[in-house]
């Protein structure tokens, strides 16, 4: 399962991580596996009975960041051969976003 492999890699690379957020579709197995690694997984779900789009604050922050990253042409396509190149482009994109926010003086989350 990809989720357990990702948790293993995150726990090995960043031993200080103690909390993670997950979507409502994650099964109990993934939560238990994270518990063995010392990571508490908080499952974010919609309120029962809601239909259509519902903003969930933790997930919204992640989706908004993906949207900002997709404004950069080189990150919108997966044509790089080495993983270090897109990592560098993500660093540049987030640096640009931070500079835009500090120049504009706003951090309301509306993006550039």
C-alpha positions in Angstrom: 0.0 0.0 0.0 1.4 3.4 -1.0 0.3 5.1 2.2 2.3 2.8 4.4 5.4 3.2 2.2 5.0 7.0 2.4 4.6 6.9 6.2 7.7 4.7 6.5 9.8 7.1 4.3 8.5 10.2 6.2 9.3 8.6 9.6 12.8 7.6 8.5 13.6 11.0 6.9 11.9 13.2 9.5 11.9 11.5 12.9 10.4 14.6 14.6 7.1 14.3 12.8 4.4 13.4 15.3 1.1 14.3 13.5 -0.3 13.9 10.0 -3.7 14.7 8.5 -5.5 12.2 6.3 -8.6 12.0 4.1 -11.7 10.1 5.3 -11.0 7.3 2.9 -7.9 6.1 4.8 -8.6 2.8 6.4 -7.9 1.8 10.0 -4.8 -0.1 8.9 -3.0 3.1 7.9 -3.9 4.8 11.1 -2.6 1.8 13.1 0.6 1.6 11.0 1.2 5.3 11.7 0.7 4.6 15.4 3.4 2.0 15.3 5.7 4.7 13.9 4.7 7.2 16.6 2.7 9.4 14.2 -0.9 10.4 15.1 -3.1 10.5 12.0 -6.0 12.9 12.2 -8.7 11.9 9.7 -10.6 14.9 8.2 -14.1 14.2 7.0 -17.1 16.2 5.9 -20.0 16.7 8.2 -22.6 14.0 7.8 -25.4 14.9 5.4 -23.5 17.5 3.4 -23.5 17.3 -0.4 -21.3 18.8 -3.1 -18.2 20.9 -2.3 -17.5 21.4 1.4 -14.5 23.3 2.6 -12.4 21.4 5.1 -9.8 23.8 6.5 -6.8 21.3 6.7 -7.4 19.9 3.3 -8.2 23.3 1.8 -4.7 24.6 2.7 -3.1 21.7 0.9 -5.3 22.0 -2.2 -4.7 25.7 -2.3 -1.0 25.2 -2.2 -1.2 22.7 -5.1 -3.2 25.3 -7.0 -0.5 27.9 -6.5 2.2 25.5 -7.6 0.3 24.7 -10.8 0.6 28.3 -11.8 4.2 27.6 -12.6 4.5 26.0 -16.1 7.3 23.6 -15.3 5.4 22.2 -12.4 2.2 21.7 -14.3 3.8 18.9 -16.4 5.7 15.9 -15.2 8.5 15.8 -17.8 11.5 16.0 -15.5 13.8 13.0 -15.3 15.5 13.7 -12.0 13.4 14.3 -8.9 15.8 17.1 -7.7 14.7 19.4 -10.5 11.0 19.6 -9.6 12.0 19.9 -5.9 14.1 22.9 -6.8 11.2 24.4 -8.8 8.9 23.9 -5.9 11.4 25.7 -3.7 11.5 28.6 -6.2 7.7 28.7 -6.6 7.2 28.9 -2.8 9.9 31.5 -2.5 8.2 33.6 -5.1 4.9 33.2 -3.3 6.4 34.2 0.0 8.0 37.2 -1.7 4.7 38.2 -3.3 2.9 38.0 0.0 5.6 40.1 1.8 5.6 42.7 -0.9 1.9 43.0 -1.1 1.6 42.9 2.7 -1.3 40.4 2.7 -1.4 36.8 3.7 -5.1 36.3 3.2 -4.4 33.1 1.1 -5.7 34.4 -2.2 -2.4 33.7 -3.9 -0.6 35.7 -6.6 
